Amino acid sequence: MINDYIEVNPRKLGGTPVFRDTRIPVYVLFDYLEEGYTVEQFLDEYDIDPEVIHGFMRAVRGTFVTEEEAEA
């Protein structure tokens, strides 16, 4: 579930969605990808548990595929 990896708290960056236990906004990852950088480059730049990013990406992917497709 996506909420396992992100949090929205009005006391953290005014409620901007951030990766859990960080102050890193989720949109920053998408900005990196849009600019042609890899997830690994994002992880090199930010001090964040790779499982949080990879788990988030699996959760997002899961919203666009059936269970059978996700298991393939």
Backbone as ProteinMPNN parsed JSONL, in Angstrom:
{"seq_chain_A": "MINDYIEVNPRKLGGTPVFRDTRIPVYVLFDYLEEGYTVEQFLDEYDIDPEVIHGFMRAVRGTFVTEEEAEA", "coords_chain_A": {"N_chain_A": [[0.835, -1.177, 0.0], [0.522, 2.206, -0.796], [0.554, 4.132, 1.231], [2.193, 3.018, 3.102], [4.662, 3.879, 2.507], [4.758, 6.608, 2.146], [4.027, 9.777, 3.704], [1.685, 12.203, 4.812], [1.598, 15.127, 6.35], [0.501, 17.924, 7.992], [2.364, 19.334, 9.493], [4.754, 18.791, 8.381], [6.463, 20.113, 5.87], [4.206, 21.545, 5.174], [2.178, 19.722, 4.581], [2.792, 18.549, 2.193], [3.194, 15.587, 0.335], [5.573, 13.304, 1.539], [8.399, 11.046, 1.582], [8.206, 8.351, 3.819], [9.304, 8.911, 7.124], [11.093, 10.891, 6.384], [11.982, 14.145, 5.073], [11.741, 14.435, 2.443], [10.213, 15.342, -0.416], [7.803, 13.556, -2.369], [7.438, 14.326, -5.002], [9.974, 15.036, -5.838], [11.342, 12.713, -6.57], [9.933, 12.038, -8.907], [10.578, 14.285, -10.434], [13.331, 13.838, -10.795], [13.26, 11.464, -12.329], [11.891, 12.372, -14.575], [13.757, 14.107, -15.619], [15.551, 12.357, -16.644], [17.241, 10.957, -14.993], [18.242, 8.087, -13.026], [16.663, 5.8, -10.688], [18.575, 4.84, -8.967], [20.467, 6.893, -9.05], [18.994, 8.88, -7.808], [18.804, 7.747, -5.262], [21.491, 7.819, -4.577], [21.848, 10.517, -4.237], [20.125, 11.292, -2.162], [19.625, 10.688, 1.295], [18.084, 8.034, 1.994], [16.197, 5.142, 2.753], [16.572, 2.526, 0.533], [14.568, 0.588, 0.26], [12.238, 1.93, 0.856], [11.859, 3.57, -1.372], [11.811, 1.68, -3.47], [9.698, 0.07, -2.607], [7.62, 1.946, -2.637], [7.501, 2.435, -5.392], [6.723, -0.104, -6.329], [4.217, -0.225, -5.138], [2.897, 1.909, -6.394], [2.992, 0.99, -9.032], [1.357, -1.229, -8.734], [-1.149, -0.124, -8.695], [-1.855, 0.145, -11.267], [-1.96, -2.262, -12.591], [-3.269, -5.621, -12.907], [-3.587, -8.173, -10.336], [-2.534, -10.56, -11.343], [-0.864, -9.663, -13.399], [0.984, -8.219, -11.916], [2.272, -10.223, -10.524], [3.65, -11.52, -12.461]], "CA_chain_A": [[0.0, 0.0, 0.0], [1.329, 3.418, -0.956], [0.683, 4.843, 2.504], [3.281, 2.42, 3.874], [5.914, 4.472, 2.073], [4.701, 8.071, 2.175], [3.204, 10.377, 4.752], [1.197, 13.562, 4.592], [1.439, 15.691, 7.684], [0.536, 19.382, 7.859], [3.536, 19.89, 10.186], [5.929, 18.49, 7.557], [6.397, 20.769, 4.564], [2.847, 22.032, 4.924], [1.294, 18.669, 4.098], [3.293, 17.972, 0.944], [3.544, 14.167, 0.534], [6.998, 13.02, 1.663], [8.697, 9.651, 1.864], [8.073, 8.064, 5.246], [10.441, 9.191, 8.015], [12.015, 11.861, 5.784], [11.365, 15.399, 4.637], [11.974, 14.434, 1.004], [8.931, 15.287, -1.116], [7.645, 12.515, -3.377], [7.578, 14.892, -6.347], [11.385, 15.132, -6.201], [11.662, 11.481, -7.303], [9.385, 12.17, -10.251], [11.394, 15.281, -11.125], [14.56, 13.161, -11.194], [12.96, 10.539, -13.426], [11.517, 13.171, -15.735], [14.99, 14.69, -16.155], [16.368, 11.298, -17.229], [18.066, 10.287, -13.997], [17.752, 6.778, -12.586], [16.313, 5.669, -9.267], [19.835, 4.69, -8.234], [21.052, 8.23, -8.91], [18.196, 9.545, -6.779], [19.218, 7.183, -3.975], [22.839, 8.313, -4.289], [21.757, 11.932, -3.871], [19.342, 11.488, -0.941], [19.803, 9.69, 2.353], [16.781, 7.408, 2.174], [16.232, 3.686, 2.659], [16.163, 2.094, -0.811], [13.316, -0.174, 0.303], [11.129, 2.883, 0.835], [11.658, 3.989, -2.763], [11.397, 0.523, -4.279], [8.357, -0.303, -2.154], [6.709, 2.956, -3.17], [7.339, 2.214, -6.829], [5.9, -1.322, -6.49], [2.846, 0.117, -4.753], [2.334, 2.724, -7.471], [2.805, 0.083, -10.169], [0.228, -2.09, -8.428], [-2.422, 0.557, -8.93], [-2.083, 0.181, -12.712], [-1.975, -3.607, -13.157], [-4.031, -6.624, -12.158], [-2.73, -9.002, -9.486], [-1.833, -11.529, -12.184], [0.214, -8.964, -14.093], [1.994, -7.848, -10.916], [3.003, -11.434, -10.125], [4.432, -12.01, -13.621]], "C_chain_A": [[0.887, 1.25, 0.0], [1.552, 4.126, 0.377], [1.704, 4.211, 3.443], [4.6, 3.135, 3.606], [5.921, 6.0, 2.063], [3.874, 8.533, 3.368], [2.834, 11.8, 4.353], [0.855, 14.115, 5.963], [1.525, 17.212, 7.546], [1.74, 20.031, 8.55], [4.84, 19.582, 9.445], [5.711, 19.086, 6.185], [4.973, 21.148, 4.183], [1.893, 20.998, 4.369], [1.68, 18.096, 2.743], [3.627, 16.505, 1.191], [5.062, 13.975, 0.517], [7.19, 11.526, 1.87], [8.754, 9.461, 3.368], [9.404, 8.276, 5.974], [11.501, 10.1, 7.387], [11.269, 13.177, 5.604], [11.572, 15.555, 3.13], [10.63, 14.308, 0.288], [8.926, 14.215, -2.212], [7.875, 13.089, -4.77], [9.035, 14.984, -6.789], [11.82, 13.878, -6.975], [11.158, 11.587, -8.737], [10.137, 13.213, -11.073], [12.686, 14.647, -11.639], [14.311, 12.261, -12.4], [12.631, 11.297, -14.705], [12.757, 13.777, -16.414], [15.942, 13.635, -16.728], [17.31, 10.601, -16.262], [17.436, 8.958, -13.609], [17.364, 6.823, -11.108], [17.595, 5.557, -8.447], [20.535, 6.036, -8.052], [20.301, 9.037, -7.86], [18.64, 9.063, -5.399], [20.624, 7.635, -3.587], [22.81, 9.744, -3.758], [21.093, 12.149, -2.506], [19.56, 10.34, 0.035], [18.437, 9.102, 2.696], [16.936, 5.909, 1.982], [15.764, 3.257, 1.27], [14.848, 1.324, -0.812], [12.101, 0.742, 0.304], [10.829, 3.283, -0.61], [11.155, 2.817, -3.607], [10.001, 0.046, -3.884], [7.305, 0.66, -2.67], [6.446, 2.702, -4.646], [6.524, 0.953, -7.112], [4.449, -1.014, -6.171], [2.171, 0.952, -5.838], [2.047, 1.845, -8.679], [1.564, -0.776, -9.957], [-1.124, -1.434, -8.648], [-2.794, 0.552, -10.405], [-2.133, -1.194, -13.369], [-2.854, -4.515, -12.318], [-3.069, -7.416, -11.284], [-1.912, -9.994, -10.304], [-0.656, -10.878, -12.908], [1.334, -8.606, -13.119], [2.844, -9.045, -10.527], [3.896, -11.95, -11.241], [5.818, -11.429, -13.649]], "O_chain_A": [[1.881, 1.318, 0.722], [2.633, 4.662, 0.619], [2.048, 4.799, 4.469], [5.545, 3.014, 4.384], [6.985, 6.614, 1.979], [3.119, 7.759, 3.957], [3.577, 12.49, 3.655], [-0.054, 13.636, 6.641], [2.519, 17.73, 7.037], [2.098, 21.163, 8.223], [5.906, 20.057, 9.837], [4.866, 18.615, 5.423], [4.588, 21.078, 3.016], [0.893, 21.355, 3.747], [0.97, 17.247, 2.203], [4.293, 16.201, 2.18], [5.745, 14.426, -0.403], [6.267, 10.823, 2.282], [9.283, 10.301, 4.096], [10.468, 7.876, 5.501], [12.66, 10.086, 7.8], [10.09, 13.3, 5.937], [11.577, 16.67, 2.608], [9.978, 13.268, 0.382], [9.931, 14.004, -2.891], [8.443, 12.416, -5.63], [9.312, 15.008, -7.989], [12.585, 13.98, -7.933], [11.882, 11.26, -9.677], [10.312, 13.041, -12.279], [13.09, 14.885, -12.777], [15.063, 12.294, -13.374], [13.049, 10.901, -15.793], [12.791, 13.936, -17.634], [17.011, 13.972, -17.237], [18.095, 9.745, -16.669], [16.248, 8.732, -13.836], [17.697, 7.764, -10.387], [17.686, 6.117, -7.354], [21.132, 6.286, -7.005], [20.91, 9.796, -7.106], [18.83, 9.864, -4.483], [20.916, 7.814, -2.405], [23.641, 10.131, -2.937], [21.451, 13.075, -1.78], [19.663, 9.177, -0.357], [17.729, 9.603, 3.569], [17.717, 5.462, 1.143], [14.651, 3.602, 0.873], [14.091, 1.398, -1.78], [11.043, 0.364, -0.198], [9.668, 3.326, -1.016], [10.192, 2.951, -4.362], [9.211, -0.34, -4.746], [6.225, 0.243, -3.09], [5.301, 2.749, -5.097], [5.715, 0.941, -8.04], [3.546, -1.49, -6.86], [1.005, 0.727, -6.163], [0.979, 1.944, -9.283], [0.807, -1.022, -10.896], [-2.137, -2.123, -8.775], [-3.915, 0.912, -10.765], [-2.33, -1.287, -14.581], [-3.148, -4.217, -11.16], [-1.855, -7.336, -11.475], [-0.745, -10.243, -10.004], [0.418, -11.469, -13.016], [2.511, -8.686, -13.472], [4.027, -8.886, -10.228], [4.807, -12.738, -10.989], [6.598, -11.736, -14.551]]}, "name": "protein", "num_of_chains": 1, "seq": "MINDYIEVNPRKLGGTPVFRDTRIPVYVLFDYLEEGYTVEQFLDEYDIDPEVIHGFMRAVRGTFVTEEEAEA"}
